[in-house]
Amino acid sequence: MAIAELGHTGLWVYDLPLMRDFYERVLGLTVTDEDAELGIVFFSSRPDEEHHEFVLQTGRTAEPGAKQQHQISWRVETLEDIRAFHRTFQEEGVEVQQEVTHGNAFGIYFFDPEGNRNEVYLRLDRDVRQPFRKSIDFGLPAEQIYAEADRLLADGGPAYQPVQ
């Protein structure tokens, strides 16, 4: 017996229209189903393969600012995708916690409108012991991003730089 993969996750929310707009318009997820009466929306990043990977439903009872989960991470295919999210988050005023290299991935940690931490990340073909987290600027040109990531990996400093 073994788990094959994580199938989907979900969040209880206060403001379903606001959150739906964020995940649909800003992150680009596809709404695959919804039930207005039940206050639930289903999303997929690959609707031809998976009906849903993410669910939002009204009914959040946690106080604003309460931690509900560590993070929700969304994998992207290219560095240009990471750079596009960098620009989109700036344009949309999305709160970015940190842009990082993990050595084996590039990631942008950010918050949705209700304060849930998310990450968009690109896997890199490297085996790097974790935790490894160093700040990097995805506003740089691609060549400079890769060069800076290599420099940070080899710099000999602390492998983990927490959010300041």
Phi and psi in degrees as a GROMACS rama.xvg file:
@    title "Ramachandran Plot"
@    xaxis  label "Phi"
@    yaxis  label "Psi"
@TYPE xy
-154.644  146.938  ALA-2
-76.8047  131.586  ILE-3
-81.3062  -40.4808  ALA-4
-174.026  163.815  GLU-5
-74.6311  125.879  LEU-6
-86.958  -51.8751  GLY-7
-163.674  164.643  HIS-8
-142.016  171.859  THR-9
-155.6  167.26  GLY-10
-131.049  141.45  LEU-11
-79.7748  138.779  TRP-12
-131.553  158.717  VAL-13
-84.233  -49.0611  TYR-14
-119.354  90.8714  ASP-15
-61.9526  -45.0417  LEU-16
-59.679  -41.5005  PRO-17
-62.853  -46.8753  LEU-18
-69.163  -38.3496  MET-19
-60.0435  -46.7053  ARG-20
-57.9159  -44.3662  ASP-21
-61.7599  -51.4365  PHE-22
-72.9495  -29.3705  TYR-23
-82.4026  -51.894  GLU-24
-82.8816  -46.497  ARG-25
-79.2151  -46.5974  VAL-26
-86.8473  -19.8432  LEU-27
84.6947  18.3708  GLY-28
-73.5185  153.513  LEU-29
-97.6985  130.697  THR-30
-75.4931  122.515  VAL-31
-104.433  -22.2302  THR-32
-164.347  159.332  ASP-33
-162.053  157.658  GLU-34
-138.603  103.111  ASP-35
-62.7366  -36.3934  ALA-36
-64.0336  -40.0087  GLU-37
-86.5677  -10.7694  LEU-38
65.0638  50.5752  GLY-39
-135.96  139.649  ILE-40
-132.381  135.469  VAL-41
-108.116  137.653  PHE-42
-127.953  152.651  PHE-43
-142.932  144.4  SER-44
-88.9305  -13.518  SER-45
-143.231  71.0158  ARG-46
-61.9606  -21.3121  PRO-47
-74.7061  -18.6519  ASP-48
-110.117  -33.6389  GLU-49
-137.861  121.575  GLU-50
-54.8988  -48.9298  HIS-51
-153.982  147.864  HIS-52
-119.021  -11.3873  GLU-53
-148.516  140.535  PHE-54
-133.685  138.195  VAL-55
-118.258  136.795  LEU-56
-143.545  139.654  GLN-57
-64.5595  154.11  THR-58
125.511  12.2632  GLY-59
-61.9398  131.691  ARG-60
-114.731  -12.3449  THR-61
-65.7533  145.986  ALA-62
-63.8296  147.256  GLU-63
-54.1347  134.605  PRO-64
90.9851  -11.0901  GLY-65
-69.6728  138.014  ALA-66
-76.6389  126.585  LYS-67
-107.499  -35.6214  GLN-68
-150.477  163.438  GLN-69
-69.0655  -54.4421  HIS-70
-170.58  161.709  GLN-71
-119.735  121.53  ILE-72
-110.262  132.762  SER-73
-115.944  117.618  TRP-74
-80.6142  139.15  ARG-75
-116.078  169.432  VAL-76
-95.845  -26.4922  GLU-77
-139.662  160.921  THR-78
-62.4647  -34.766  LEU-79
-61.4557  -32.9255  GLU-80
-62.6233  -44.9523  ASP-81
-59.7104  -46.4087  ILE-82
-64.6274  -36.0218  ARG-83
-66.0063  -41.1388  ALA-84
-65.6842  -37.436  PHE-85
-54.0537  -48.664  HIS-86
-67.5284  -44.5693  ARG-87
-60.9503  -43.9445  THR-88
-63.3583  -37.4945  PHE-89
-64.5168  -46.8914  GLN-90
-63.7244  -37.0678  GLU-91
-88.4942  -5.57871  GLU-92
70.4023  28.0043  GLY-93
-72.4309  133.889  VAL-94
-72.0862  115.038  GLU-95
-98.7501  127.695  VAL-96
-80.6438  -47.056  GLN-97
-168.01  142.25  GLN-98
-104.167  128.871  GLU-99
-139.869  161.228  VAL-100
-109.918  134.672  THR-101
-101.189  8.98842  HIS-102
81.2905  -48.6311  GLY-103
-101.707  3.76729  ASN-104
-164.381  154.91  ALA-105
-105.952  142.408  PHE-106
-149.28  153.353  GLY-107
-121.825  118.112  ILE-108
-91.9505  130.854  TYR-109
-148.878  168.558  PHE-110
-116.58  138.691  PHE-111
-77.6521  176.883  ASP-112
-60.4042  -20.411  PRO-113
-103.129  12.5242  GLU-114
87.792  9.99313  GLY-115
-79.0319  129.289  ASN-116
-78.4442  132.964  ARG-117
-126.27  168.717  ASN-118
-144.839  137.523  GLU-119
-104.747  134.887  VAL-120
-143.737  153.965  TYR-121
-118.808  121.582  LEU-122
-70.4915  140.878  ARG-123
-115.214  150.929  LEU-124
-83.3802  67.2134  ASP-125
-143.682  146.648  ARG-126
-105.432  105.494  ASP-127
-126.512  128.169  VAL-128
-59.5631  137.252  ARG-129
-108.84  150.192  GLN-130
-82.4898  136.147  PRO-131
-134.144  120.72  PHE-132
-153.218  110.636  ARG-133
-133.327  139.577  LYS-134
-66.6232  143.852  SER-135
-148.683  155.619  ILE-136
-106.106  110.305  ASP-137
-81.4595  6.76879  PHE-138
-83.9635  -10.2777  GLY-139
-74.17  160.187  LEU-140
-62.1098  153.163  PRO-141
-52.5311  -45.441  ALA-142
-60.5937  -39.5111  GLU-143
-70.1334  -34.8328  GLN-144
-62.3442  -48.9443  ILE-145
-63.1726  -40.1695  TYR-146
-65.6288  -41.8662  ALA-147
-66.4436  -38.6805  GLU-148
-62.1263  -42.1697  ALA-149
-63.1992  -42.734  ASP-150
-62.7203  -44.523  ARG-151
-65.4578  -34.2013  LEU-152
-67.7441  -32.5371  LEU-153
-100.589  -0.284474  ALA-154
-73.4748  -12.149  ASP-155
78.1241  -2.32338  GLY-156
-77.1691  -177.086  GLY-157
-54.9071  137.829  PRO-158
-75.9256  -17.6871  ALA-159
-124.169  118.439  TYR-160
-111.075  101.52  GLN-161
-65.6241  164.176  PRO-162
-63.5759  133.715  VAL-163
